[in-house]
Amino acid sequence: MSLSELRTKDVVNTLDGRRLGKVMDIEFDARDGRVDALVVPGEFKVGNVIRGEKCGIVIPWQRICKIGENVILVELEPGDVLED
């Protein structure tokens, strides 16, 4: 599956049903080419926009439950959210 295919899928947290957005980036291990995490848009903050910074929620690969045709199901507790 390519990044362009992943970017079309909604990411949904199975614990609270919340839609987190669409995949905007991936993190991978350059040594072995393994995907370590998906990144979805984070909280919108005016200060970040002014500075030209992108914020994202990093979802570790271990937290991904299922990648379906239209959606990616993840399991994130409130303390699991990492801002990039």
PDB file as gemmi writes it, atoms N, CA and C in Angstrom:
CRYST1    1.000    1.000    1.000  90.00  90.00  90.00 P 1                      
ATOM      1  N   MET A   1       0.847  -1.172   0.000  1.00  0.00           N  
ATOM      2  CA  MET A   1       0.000   0.000   0.000  1.00  0.00           C  
ATOM      3  C   MET A   1       0.898   1.243   0.000  1.00  0.00           C  
ATOM      4  N   SER A   2       0.553   2.204  -0.791  1.00  0.00           N  
ATOM      5  CA  SER A   2       1.363   3.420  -0.903  1.00  0.00           C  
ATOM      6  C   SER A   2       0.862   4.505   0.049  1.00  0.00           C  
ATOM      7  N   LEU A   3       1.708   5.513   0.278  1.00  0.00           N  
ATOM      8  CA  LEU A   3       1.310   6.645   1.122  1.00  0.00           C  
ATOM      9  C   LEU A   3       0.108   7.359   0.513  1.00  0.00           C  
ATOM     10  N   SER A   4       0.071   7.471  -0.799  1.00  0.00           N  
ATOM     11  CA  SER A   4      -1.070   8.156  -1.421  1.00  0.00           C  
ATOM     12  C   SER A   4      -2.376   7.397  -1.167  1.00  0.00           C  
ATOM     13  N   GLU A   5      -2.324   6.072  -1.085  1.00  0.00           N  
ATOM     14  CA  GLU A   5      -3.521   5.301  -0.750  1.00  0.00           C  
ATOM     15  C   GLU A   5      -3.896   5.490   0.717  1.00  0.00           C  
ATOM     16  N   LEU A   6      -2.898   5.502   1.606  1.00  0.00           N  
ATOM     17  CA  LEU A   6      -3.162   5.709   3.035  1.00  0.00           C  
ATOM     18  C   LEU A   6      -3.783   7.080   3.286  1.00  0.00           C  
ATOM     19  N   ARG A   7      -3.361   8.085   2.523  1.00  0.00           N  
ATOM     20  CA  ARG A   7      -3.827   9.460   2.738  1.00  0.00           C  
ATOM     21  C   ARG A   7      -5.308   9.643   2.450  1.00  0.00           C  
ATOM     22  N   THR A   8      -5.926   8.698   1.760  1.00  0.00           N  
ATOM     23  CA  THR A   8      -7.356   8.817   1.444  1.00  0.00           C  
ATOM     24  C   THR A   8      -8.241   8.230   2.535  1.00  0.00           C  
ATOM     25  N   LYS A   9      -7.654   7.578   3.517  1.00  0.00           N  
ATOM     26  CA  LYS A   9      -8.423   6.868   4.540  1.00  0.00           C  
ATOM     27  C   LYS A   9      -8.609   7.712   5.805  1.00  0.00           C  
ATOM     28  N   ASP A  10      -9.812   7.658   6.370  1.00  0.00           N  
ATOM     29  CA  ASP A  10     -10.070   8.301   7.654  1.00  0.00           C  
ATOM     30  C   ASP A  10      -9.472   7.442   8.756  1.00  0.00           C  
ATOM     31  N   VAL A  11      -8.904   8.084   9.775  1.00  0.00           N  
ATOM     32  CA  VAL A  11      -8.370   7.384  10.936  1.00  0.00           C  
ATOM     33  C   VAL A  11      -9.353   7.596  12.080  1.00  0.00           C  
ATOM     34  N   VAL A  12      -9.815   6.481  12.677  1.00  0.00           N  
ATOM     35  CA  VAL A  12     -10.826   6.532  13.727  1.00  0.00           C  
ATOM     36  C   VAL A  12     -10.310   5.796  14.955  1.00  0.00           C  
ATOM     37  N   ASN A  13     -10.465   6.438  16.125  1.00  0.00           N  
ATOM     38  CA  ASN A  13     -10.085   5.824  17.388  1.00  0.00           C  
ATOM     39  C   ASN A  13     -11.227   4.928  17.855  1.00  0.00           C  
ATOM     40  N   THR A  14     -10.953   3.639  18.019  1.00  0.00           N  
ATOM     41  CA  THR A  14     -11.995   2.686  18.407  1.00  0.00           C  
ATOM     42  C   THR A  14     -12.446   2.854  19.848  1.00  0.00           C  
ATOM     43  N   LEU A  15     -11.624   3.495  20.682  1.00  0.00           N  
ATOM     44  CA  LEU A  15     -11.985   3.633  22.095  1.00  0.00           C  
ATOM     45  C   LEU A  15     -13.063   4.676  22.343  1.00  0.00           C  
ATOM     46  N   ASP A  16     -13.084   5.733  21.523  1.00  0.00           N  
ATOM     47  CA  ASP A  16     -14.113   6.762  21.732  1.00  0.00           C  
ATOM     48  C   ASP A  16     -14.888   7.114  20.454  1.00  0.00           C  
ATOM     49  N   GLY A  17     -14.559   6.451  19.347  1.00  0.00           N  
ATOM     50  CA  GLY A  17     -15.265   6.691  18.092  1.00  0.00           C  
ATOM     51  C   GLY A  17     -14.895   7.984  17.393  1.00  0.00           C  
ATOM     52  N   ARG A  18     -13.912   8.682  17.926  1.00  0.00           N  
ATOM     53  CA  ARG A  18     -13.539   9.986  17.379  1.00  0.00           C  
ATOM     54  C   ARG A  18     -12.755   9.849  16.078  1.00  0.00           C  
ATOM     55  N   ARG A  19     -13.118  10.662  15.087  1.00  0.00           N  
ATOM     56  CA  ARG A  19     -12.391  10.725  13.827  1.00  0.00           C  
ATOM     57  C   ARG A  19     -11.175  11.615  14.045  1.00  0.00           C  
ATOM     58  N   LEU A  20      -9.986  11.092  13.770  1.00  0.00           N  
ATOM     59  CA  LEU A  20      -8.752  11.842  13.994  1.00  0.00           C  
ATOM     60  C   LEU A  20      -8.281  12.583  12.755  1.00  0.00           C  
ATOM     61  N   GLY A  21      -8.826  12.257  11.610  1.00  0.00           N  
ATOM     62  CA  GLY A  21      -8.422  12.902  10.362  1.00  0.00           C  
ATOM     63  C   GLY A  21      -7.849  11.884   9.395  1.00  0.00           C  
ATOM     64  N   LYS A  22      -7.225  12.369   8.352  1.00  0.00           N  
ATOM     65  CA  LYS A  22      -6.610  11.500   7.353  1.00  0.00           C  
ATOM     66  C   LYS A  22      -5.099  11.483   7.562  1.00  0.00           C  
ATOM     67  N   VAL A  23      -4.466  10.414   7.135  1.00  0.00           N  
ATOM     68  CA  VAL A  23      -3.011  10.278   7.260  1.00  0.00           C  
ATOM     69  C   VAL A  23      -2.345  11.400   6.473  1.00  0.00           C  
ATOM     70  N   MET A  24      -1.430  12.137   7.137  1.00  0.00           N  
ATOM     71  CA  MET A  24      -0.701  13.189   6.428  1.00  0.00           C  
ATOM     72  C   MET A  24       0.767  12.834   6.235  1.00  0.00           C  
ATOM     73  N   ASP A  25       1.252  11.830   6.987  1.00  0.00           N  
ATOM     74  CA  ASP A  25       2.660  11.451   6.870  1.00  0.00           C  
ATOM     75  C   ASP A  25       2.864  10.096   7.521  1.00  0.00           C  
ATOM     76  N   ILE A  26       4.015   9.510   7.277  1.00  0.00           N  
ATOM     77  CA  ILE A  26       4.402   8.275   7.958  1.00  0.00           C  
ATOM     78  C   ILE A  26       5.805   8.457   8.517  1.00  0.00           C  
ATOM     79  N   GLU A  27       6.115   7.708   9.559  1.00  0.00           N  
ATOM     80  CA  GLU A  27       7.472   7.651  10.091  1.00  0.00           C  
ATOM     81  C   GLU A  27       7.952   6.227   9.882  1.00  0.00           C  
ATOM     82  N   PHE A  28       9.182   6.088   9.398  1.00  0.00           N  
ATOM     83  CA  PHE A  28       9.696   4.746   9.178  1.00  0.00           C  
ATOM     84  C   PHE A  28      11.149   4.652   9.598  1.00  0.00           C  
ATOM     85  N   ASP A  29      11.579   3.424   9.817  1.00  0.00           N  
ATOM     86  CA  ASP A  29      12.951   3.128  10.198  1.00  0.00           C  
ATOM     87  C   ASP A  29      13.749   2.982   8.904  1.00  0.00           C  
ATOM     88  N   ALA A  30      14.674   3.882   8.659  1.00  0.00           N  
ATOM     89  CA  ALA A  30      15.443   3.888   7.417  1.00  0.00           C  
ATOM     90  C   ALA A  30      16.355   2.665   7.293  1.00  0.00           C  
ATOM     91  N   ARG A  31      16.708   2.055   8.418  1.00  0.00           N  
ATOM     92  CA  ARG A  31      17.600   0.895   8.362  1.00  0.00           C  
ATOM     93  C   ARG A  31      16.931  -0.325   7.745  1.00  0.00           C  
ATOM     94  N   ASP A  32      15.679  -0.564   8.105  1.00  0.00           N  
ATOM     95  CA  ASP A  32      15.013  -1.758   7.578  1.00  0.00           C  
ATOM     96  C   ASP A  32      13.754  -1.453   6.761  1.00  0.00           C  
ATOM     97  N   GLY A  33      13.408  -0.161   6.622  1.00  0.00           N  
ATOM     98  CA  GLY A  33      12.268   0.239   5.799  1.00  0.00           C  
ATOM     99  C   GLY A  33      10.910  -0.045   6.417  1.00  0.00           C  
ATOM    100  N   ARG A  34      10.890  -0.367   7.698  1.00  0.00           N  
ATOM    101  CA  ARG A  34       9.645  -0.694   8.395  1.00  0.00           C  
ATOM    102  C   ARG A  34       8.930   0.583   8.833  1.00  0.00           C  
ATOM    103  N   VAL A  35       7.609   0.624   8.665  1.00  0.00           N  
ATOM    104  CA  VAL A  35       6.815   1.767   9.110  1.00  0.00           C  
ATOM    105  C   VAL A  35       6.705   1.714  10.629  1.00  0.00           C  
ATOM    106  N   ASP A  36       7.061   2.819  11.308  1.00  0.00           N  
ATOM    107  CA  ASP A  36       6.986   2.898  12.762  1.00  0.00           C  
ATOM    108  C   ASP A  36       5.711   3.575  13.243  1.00  0.00           C  
ATOM    109  N   ALA A  37       5.180   4.526  12.449  1.00  0.00           N  
ATOM    110  CA  ALA A  37       4.014   5.286  12.912  1.00  0.00           C  
ATOM    111  C   ALA A  37       3.333   5.985  11.745  1.00  0.00           C  
ATOM    112  N   LEU A  38       2.061   6.294  11.955  1.00  0.00           N  
ATOM    113  CA  LEU A  38       1.317   7.161  11.048  1.00  0.00           C  
ATOM    114  C   LEU A  38       1.142   8.505  11.742  1.00  0.00           C  
ATOM    115  N   VAL A  39       1.041   9.567  10.970  1.00  0.00           N  
ATOM    116  CA  VAL A  39       0.839  10.905  11.530  1.00  0.00           C  
ATOM    117  C   VAL A  39      -0.439  11.480  10.924  1.00  0.00           C  
ATOM    118  N   VAL A  40      -1.330  11.933  11.803  1.00  0.00           N  
ATOM    119  CA  VAL A  40      -2.566  12.601  11.381  1.00  0.00           C  
ATOM    120  C   VAL A  40      -2.515  14.041  11.886  1.00  0.00           C  
ATOM    121  N   PRO A  41      -3.315  14.931  11.303  1.00  0.00           N  
ATOM    122  CA  PRO A  41      -3.281  16.328  11.755  1.00  0.00           C  
ATOM    123  C   PRO A  41      -3.581  16.459  13.246  1.00  0.00           C  
ATOM    124  N   GLY A  42      -2.857  17.345  13.897  1.00  0.00           N  
ATOM    125  CA  GLY A  42      -3.069  17.604  15.318  1.00  0.00           C  
ATOM    126  C   GLY A  42      -4.000  18.776  15.528  1.00  0.00           C  
ATOM    127  N   GLU A  43      -3.996  19.250  16.742  1.00  0.00           N  
ATOM    128  CA  GLU A  43      -4.827  20.382  17.119  1.00  0.00           C  
ATOM    129  C   GLU A  43      -4.400  21.631  16.352  1.00  0.00           C  
ATOM    130  N   PHE A  44      -5.360  22.394  15.839  1.00  0.00           N  
ATOM    131  CA  PHE A  44      -5.071  23.622  15.115  1.00  0.00           C  
ATOM    132  C   PHE A  44      -4.700  24.720  16.107  1.00  0.00           C  
ATOM    133  N   LYS A  45      -3.520  25.285  15.921  1.00  0.00           N  
ATOM    134  CA  LYS A  45      -3.071  26.382  16.778  1.00  0.00           C  
ATOM    135  C   LYS A  45      -2.585  27.522  15.886  1.00  0.00           C  
ATOM    136  N   VAL A  46      -3.132  28.693  16.095  1.00  0.00           N  
ATOM    137  CA  VAL A  46      -2.804  29.855  15.270  1.00  0.00           C  
ATOM    138  C   VAL A  46      -1.298  30.143  15.298  1.00  0.00           C  
ATOM    139  N   GLY A  47      -0.671  30.022  16.458  1.00  0.00           N  
ATOM    140  CA  GLY A  47       0.761  30.290  16.572  1.00  0.00           C  
ATOM    141  C   GLY A  47       1.591  29.392  15.678  1.00  0.00           C  
ATOM    142  N   ASN A  48       1.185  28.139  15.552  1.00  0.00           N  
ATOM    143  CA  ASN A  48       1.914  27.213  14.683  1.00  0.00           C  
ATOM    144  C   ASN A  48       1.767  27.597  13.217  1.00  0.00           C  
ATOM    145  N   VAL A  49       0.587  28.036  12.835  1.00  0.00           N  
ATOM    146  CA  VAL A  49       0.355  28.451  11.451  1.00  0.00           C  
ATOM    147  C   VAL A  49       1.212  29.667  11.118  1.00  0.00           C  
ATOM    148  N   ILE A  50       1.269  30.625  12.029  1.00  0.00           N  
ATOM    149  CA  ILE A  50       2.068  31.839  11.812  1.00  0.00           C  
ATOM    150  C   ILE A  50       3.544  31.488  11.622  1.00  0.00           C  
ATOM    151  N   ARG A  51       4.034  30.519  12.416  1.00  0.00           N  
ATOM    152  CA  ARG A  51       5.436  30.102  12.313  1.00  0.00           C  
ATOM    153  C   ARG A  51       5.673  29.110  11.180  1.00  0.00           C  
ATOM    154  N   GLY A  52       4.598  28.686  10.502  1.00  0.00           N  
ATOM    155  CA  GLY A  52       4.728  27.738   9.405  1.00  0.00           C  
ATOM    156  C   GLY A  52       4.969  26.309   9.859  1.00  0.00           C  
ATOM    157  N   GLU A  53       4.608  26.006  11.102  1.00  0.00           N  
ATOM    158  CA  GLU A  53       4.823  24.665  11.642  1.00  0.00           C  
ATOM    159  C   GLU A  53       3.589  23.799  11.423  1.00  0.00           C  
ATOM    160  N   LYS A  54       3.832  22.529  11.156  1.00  0.00           N  
ATOM    161  CA  LYS A  54       2.746  21.562  11.067  1.00  0.00           C  
ATOM    162  C   LYS A  54       2.726  20.769  12.360  1.00  0.00           C  
ATOM    163  N   CYS A  55       1.536  20.543  12.889  1.00  0.00           N  
ATOM    164  CA  CYS A  55       1.383  19.727  14.088  1.00  0.00           C  
ATOM    165  C   CYS A  55       0.661  18.451  13.701  1.00  0.00           C  
ATOM    166  N   GLY A  56       1.110  17.363  14.288  1.00  0.00           N  
ATOM    167  CA  GLY A  56       0.467  16.102  13.987  1.00  0.00           C  
ATOM    168  C   GLY A  56       0.430  15.202  15.199  1.00  0.00           C  
ATOM    169  N   ILE A  57      -0.504  14.274  15.172  1.00  0.00           N  
ATOM    170  CA  ILE A  57      -0.597  13.246  16.200  1.00  0.00           C  
ATOM    171  C   ILE A  57       0.111  12.012  15.654  1.00  0.00           C  
ATOM    172  N   VAL A  58       1.107  11.543  16.381  1.00  0.00           N  
ATOM    173  CA  VAL A  58       1.876  10.374  15.970  1.00  0.00           C  
ATOM    174  C   VAL A  58       1.200   9.127  16.540  1.00  0.00           C  
ATOM    175  N   ILE A  59       0.829   8.219  15.668  1.00  0.00           N  
ATOM    176  CA  ILE A  59       0.167   6.980  16.075  1.00  0.00           C  
ATOM    177  C   ILE A  59       1.142   5.830  15.845  1.00  0.00           C  
ATOM    178  N   PRO A  60       1.693   5.262  16.917  1.00  0.00           N  
ATOM    179  CA  PRO A  60       2.627   4.142  16.762  1.00  0.00           C  
ATOM    180  C   PRO A  60       1.969   2.963  16.028  1.00  0.00           C  
ATOM    181  N   TRP A  61       2.751   2.272  15.224  1.00  0.00           N  
ATOM    182  CA  TRP A  61       2.235   1.160  14.438  1.00  0.00           C  
ATOM    183  C   TRP A  61       1.533   0.119  15.316  1.00  0.00           C  
ATOM    184  N   GLN A  62       2.016  -0.070  16.538  1.00  0.00           N  
ATOM    185  CA  GLN A  62       1.429  -1.053  17.445  1.00  0.00           C  
ATOM    186  C   GLN A  62      -0.004  -0.690  17.840  1.00  0.00           C  
ATOM    187  N   ARG A  63      -0.394   0.575  17.683  1.00  0.00           N  
ATOM    188  CA  ARG A  63      -1.734   1.039  18.055  1.00  0.00           C  
ATOM    189  C   ARG A  63      -2.732   0.934  16.900  1.00  0.00           C  
ATOM    190  N   ILE A  64      -2.275   0.501  15.729  1.00  0.00           N  
ATOM    191  CA  ILE A  64      -3.166   0.353  14.587  1.00  0.00           C  
ATOM    192  C   ILE A  64      -3.826  -1.014  14.669  1.00  0.00           C  
ATOM    193  N   CYS A  65      -5.165  -1.025  14.698  1.00  0.00           N  
ATOM    194  CA  CYS A  65      -5.918  -2.277  14.823  1.00  0.00           C  
ATOM    195  C   CYS A  65      -6.187  -2.907  13.463  1.00  0.00           C  
ATOM    196  N   LYS A  66      -6.606  -2.077  12.512  1.00  0.00           N  
ATOM    197  CA  LYS A  66      -7.030  -2.597  11.217  1.00  0.00           C  
ATOM    198  C   LYS A  66      -6.956  -1.500  10.174  1.00  0.00           C  
ATOM    199  N   ILE A  67      -6.471  -1.855   8.989  1.00  0.00           N  
ATOM    200  CA  ILE A  67      -6.497  -0.938   7.855  1.00  0.00           C  
ATOM    201  C   ILE A  67      -7.490  -1.517   6.866  1.00  0.00           C  
ATOM    202  N   GLY A  68      -8.605  -0.820   6.694  1.00  0.00           N  
ATOM    203  CA  GLY A  68      -9.656  -1.271   5.800  1.00  0.00           C  
ATOM    204  C   GLY A  68      -9.627  -0.520   4.482  1.00  0.00           C  
ATOM    205  N   GLU A  69     -10.637  -0.742   3.683  1.00  0.00           N  
ATOM    206  CA  GLU A  69     -10.721  -0.109   2.374  1.00  0.00           C  
ATOM    207  C   GLU A  69     -10.878   1.409   2.481  1.00  0.00           C  
ATOM    208  N   ASN A  70     -11.657   1.877   3.491  1.00  0.00           N  
ATOM    209  CA  ASN A  70     -11.937   3.307   3.622  1.00  0.00           C  
ATOM    210  C   ASN A  70     -11.486   3.921   4.933  1.00  0.00           C  
ATOM    211  N   VAL A  71     -11.094   3.093   5.893  1.00  0.00           N  
ATOM    212  CA  VAL A  71     -10.811   3.605   7.228  1.00  0.00           C  
ATOM    213  C   VAL A  71      -9.643   2.839   7.855  1.00  0.00           C  
ATOM    214  N   ILE A  72      -8.953   3.536   8.758  1.00  0.00           N  
ATOM    215  CA  ILE A  72      -7.901   2.925   9.568  1.00  0.00           C  
ATOM    216  C   ILE A  72      -8.368   3.018  11.015  1.00  0.00           C  
ATOM    217  N   LEU A  73      -8.502   1.866  11.669  1.00  0.00           N  
ATOM    218  CA  LEU A  73      -8.941   1.833  13.059  1.00  0.00           C  
ATOM    219  C   LEU A  73      -7.720   1.766  13.963  1.00  0.00           C  
ATOM    220  N   VAL A  74      -7.690   2.671  14.942  1.00  0.00           N  
ATOM    221  CA  VAL A  74      -6.582   2.714  15.894  1.00  0.00           C  
ATOM    222  C   VAL A  74      -7.145   2.666  17.304  1.00  0.00           C  
ATOM    223  N   GLU A  75      -6.287   2.343  18.243  1.00  0.00           N  
ATOM    224  CA  GLU A  75      -6.692   2.296  19.646  1.00  0.00           C  
ATOM    225  C   GLU A  75      -5.765   3.208  20.436  1.00  0.00           C  
ATOM    226  N   LEU A  76      -6.254   4.415  20.738  1.00  0.00           N  
ATOM    227  CA  LEU A  76      -5.454   5.419  21.439  1.00  0.00           C  
ATOM    228  C   LEU A  76      -6.119   5.848  22.725  1.00  0.00           C  
ATOM    229  N   GLU A  77      -5.415   5.663  23.820  1.00  0.00           N  
ATOM    230  CA  GLU A  77      -5.843   6.198  25.112  1.00  0.00           C  
ATOM    231  C   GLU A  77      -5.453   7.683  25.131  1.00  0.00           C  
ATOM    232  N   PRO A  78      -6.097   8.520  25.968  1.00  0.00           N  
ATOM    233  CA  PRO A  78      -5.738   9.951  26.009  1.00  0.00           C  
ATOM    234  C   PRO A  78      -4.248  10.190  26.273  1.00  0.00           C  
ATOM    235  N   GLY A  79      -3.609   9.372  27.076  1.00  0.00           N  
ATOM    236  CA  GLY A  79      -2.198   9.547  27.374  1.00  0.00           C  
ATOM    237  C   GLY A  79      -1.278   9.069  26.276  1.00  0.00           C  
ATOM    238  N   ASP A  80      -1.823   8.373  25.254  1.00  0.00           N  
ATOM    239  CA  ASP A  80      -1.009   7.835  24.175  1.00  0.00           C  
ATOM    240  C   ASP A  80      -0.699   8.864  23.092  1.00  0.00           C  
ATOM    241  N   VAL A  81      -1.420   9.970  23.048  1.00  0.00           N  
ATOM    242  CA  VAL A  81      -1.280  10.935  21.964  1.00  0.00           C  
ATOM    243  C   VAL A  81       0.054  11.673  22.072  1.00  0.00           C  
ATOM    244  N   LEU A  82       0.834  11.560  21.020  1.00  0.00           N  
ATOM    245  CA  LEU A  82       2.126  12.244  20.931  1.00  0.00           C  
ATOM    246  C   LEU A  82       2.029  13.303  19.859  1.00  0.00           C  
ATOM    247  N   GLU A  83       2.327  14.521  20.200  1.00  0.00           N  
ATOM    248  CA  GLU A  83       2.323  15.594  19.204  1.00  0.00           C  
ATOM    249  C   GLU A  83       3.688  15.655  18.553  1.00  0.00           C  
ATOM    250  N   ASP A  84       3.709  15.815  17.271  1.00  0.00           N  
ATOM    251  CA  ASP A  84       4.954  15.896  16.494  1.00  0.00           C  
ATOM    252  C   ASP A  84       5.338  17.345  16.288  1.00  0.00           C  
TER     253      ASP A  84                                                      
END                                                                             
